[in-house]
Amino acid sequence: MKHYDLTTYQRMYLKNFYEKIHSYYVKGNSKYTTLMGEILHLQDVLKFLSHLPIRGSYDEEDKAYLNHIRSMYISLTNE
């Protein structure tokens, strides 16, 4: 499976994603349904976002998950 190294720019966005999603989570929201109909459990999302920079790379499966997270981030930012 192909792996991608995180860039500095991506690390910055992961931090933004984490902060926005964490603020949504602490308001009492435990899951989120994306525009594509995917249900994301926010504890899992936050754990993933906190561990990904430590790991330093992601694969195709992570890439798909990140796209769902990005969709959620965009929706939350535009509310």
C-alpha positions as CSV (number, residue, x, y, z in Angstrom):
1,M,0.0,0.0,0.0
2,K,1.3,3.4,-0.9
3,H,2.3,5.8,1.9
4,Y,2.4,9.6,1.9
5,D,4.6,11.7,4.1
6,L,2.9,14.6,5.9
7,T,4.0,18.1,4.8
8,T,4.4,21.1,7.1
9,Y,1.3,22.5,5.5
10,Q,-0.7,19.3,6.1
11,R,0.4,19.2,9.7
12,M,-0.9,22.8,10.2
13,Y,-4.3,21.8,8.8
14,L,-4.5,18.7,10.9
15,K,-4.1,21.0,13.9
16,N,-6.9,23.2,12.7
17,F,-9.1,20.2,12.1
18,Y,-8.4,18.9,15.6
19,E,-9.2,22.2,17.2
20,K,-12.4,22.8,15.3
21,I,-13.7,19.2,15.8
22,H,-12.6,19.2,19.5
23,S,-14.6,22.4,20.1
24,Y,-17.7,20.8,18.5
25,Y,-17.1,17.6,20.6
26,V,-16.9,19.4,23.9
27,K,-20.3,21.0,23.2
28,G,-21.8,17.6,23.7
29,N,-21.6,16.1,20.2
30,S,-20.3,12.6,20.1
31,K,-20.8,11.9,16.3
32,Y,-21.2,13.7,13.1
33,T,-22.8,12.7,9.8
34,T,-21.0,14.0,6.8
35,L,-22.7,15.3,3.6
36,M,-21.8,12.0,2.1
37,G,-23.7,10.1,4.8
38,E,-20.7,8.8,6.7
39,I,-21.1,8.7,10.5
40,L,-17.9,9.8,12.2
41,H,-17.4,9.1,15.9
42,L,-15.7,12.1,17.2
43,Q,-13.5,10.4,19.8
44,D,-12.1,8.2,17.0
45,V,-11.6,11.2,14.8
46,L,-9.8,13.2,17.5
47,K,-7.6,10.2,18.4
48,F,-6.7,9.7,14.7
49,L,-5.9,13.4,14.3
50,S,-3.7,13.5,17.3
51,H,-1.7,10.3,16.3
52,L,-1.3,11.1,12.6
53,P,1.4,13.8,13.1
54,I,3.4,11.5,15.4
55,R,3.2,8.7,12.8
56,G,4.2,11.2,10.1
57,S,2.6,9.5,7.1
58,Y,-0.7,8.1,5.9
59,D,-1.9,5.5,3.5
60,E,-4.8,5.2,1.0
61,E,-7.3,4.1,3.7
62,D,-6.3,7.1,5.9
63,K,-6.6,9.4,2.9
64,A,-10.3,8.4,2.5
65,Y,-10.9,8.9,6.2
66,L,-9.2,12.3,6.0
67,N,-11.5,13.3,3.2
68,H,-14.5,12.6,5.4
69,I,-12.9,14.6,8.2
70,R,-12.2,17.5,5.8
71,S,-15.8,17.5,4.7
72,M,-16.9,17.7,8.4
73,Y,-14.4,20.5,9.0
74,I,-15.7,22.5,6.1
75,S,-19.3,22.1,7.2
76,L,-18.5,23.0,10.8
77,T,-16.5,26.0,9.7
78,N,-19.3,27.3,7.5
79,E,-22.0,27.0,10.1
